[in-house]
């Protein structure tokens, strides 16, 4: 009886653990050519095998065919937590000083596309747990490799 229960749990646990919607990611729109959404708004990035959609709470803002995506880029914004450290320093100077040494990273993914005469692009901030999945999904449906914007050298 114990073996049957153990086997049942082994089969059900992965199904329950991975039952979330694997092709939808919560992102924060950071800016770009999309109308109807302002920078800082939260939206859902839905990645299907043939298209990418940005969906807000109300409606679908844009649907981009995967074949029309011309570039995928990503980058990070690293900054120190100075404001939080000052707040903690009021309570405990030692904890505030240690907190000032920590860093915070924000992960950004950008898309550009050209679909006939329609061209556009946008940047979105992804959760630290999701950005690798977003990049892998976008690379998989487009066949294009993501460009690390932090490693690019720009010459004027």
N, C-alpha and C positions, 0 to 999 in steps of 0.2 A: 504494500500500500504506500509506503514511504517513497519507493522508487517511482511509482506512478505520479504522485504529487510533485516530486522533484522534477520529473520529466515535463509535466504540465507547466510548472513554473518556468522552467528553462525555455519552453516554447512561447509562453505568453509574455514574459518580461521584455524581450526585445521588441515584440510587436507593440506593446504599450509604450515603451520608452521612445520609440521612433515613429509614433503615430502622428506626430505633428505635421503640419502642411510644409513639406520640404521645399517648395518652390516659391514661397512667399517670405519676404524679409521686411522687418520694420526698419525704416531709414528716416533720416532727417534731411530734407531738401536744403542744400546749401546755396544754390544759385544756378542760373543758366537761362535757357531760352524758353522754358515752359511757362505758359500763361495760366492763370488760375490758381497758382500756388506761390506763396511768399517764402523767402529764405527763413529757415528755422522751423517750418511746418513739418509735422510728422506725416508720413505716407507709407504705403506698402509697395514694395518692389516685387512684382510678380514675374517670374521667369518661366516661360513655357518653351517647348522645343523649337517653336517657330517665331516667337515674339517676346518682347519685354514690355511690361505695362507698369505705369505708375498710377496707383489708385489711392485717392484720398478717402476720407470718411464718406463723402457724398457720391463721388463718381470717378470714372476712369479719366485721368487727365491727358494721358498720351499712351499710344500703343506704337511701338517701334518694331518693325520686322527685323528678325535676327540678321538677315542677309544685308540689311542696310547699315548696320553698325560698322563704323570705320575705325574706331579706336576705343580701347578700354585703358584707363589709367588709374593708378592708385597712389596714395601718399599718406603721410602721417604728420600730425601737428603735435609736437611734444612741448609741454610747458610745465613749469613748477607750480605747485599749489601754494602760492604766496598768500592769497586772501584767506584760505582756510587755516594756514599756519598762524597768521596774525590773530585770528579768532581764537585759536587754541592757546596762543601765548598769553592771552588775557587770563585764562584759567590756570594754565601750567606752562611756565616758560620752557621747561625741558621738552615736553611733548610738542609744543609749538615749534621749537627749533628742529626737532627730529622730523616733523611733518614737512617743514620747509625744504628738506633734502629730497623728498619724494617727487616723482614726476608723473604726469598724466599724459596719455596718448589718445588722440582722436584719429580714427581711420577714415579716409575719404576714398571714394570710388567715383570716377568720372566716365561718362559715355559721350561719344560724338557719333552722329549719324548723318547720312545723306540718302534720302529716298526720293529720287527724281529731283524736282526743284525744291523740295523741303529739306532744309538742313537745320541742325540744331545740336545742342549739347547741354549737359547739366552735370553738376557735382552733388554727391550725397554723402552724408556721414553715416557710416555703418557701425553697428555695435561691435565691440572687440571680439565677441564670440562668432559673429556672422560674416565679417568681411572676407575671410578666406573662402567661405562657402559661396558668397556672392561672386567673387572673382572666378572661382572654379566653374560655377554655373554659366557665367557670361562667356568665359573662354570656351566652354564645351559647346554652346549653341552657336557661337560665331566662328570658331576655328581660329580666332586671333589671340595672340599672346598679350597679356596686360603689360603696360609700360609703367615702370616705377618712376614716378615724377620726381622723387627725391634724388635718384641717381642720374637724372638727365643733367647735362651741362649746357647752359645757355650762353652763347657768345654773342655779344652786341657788336 
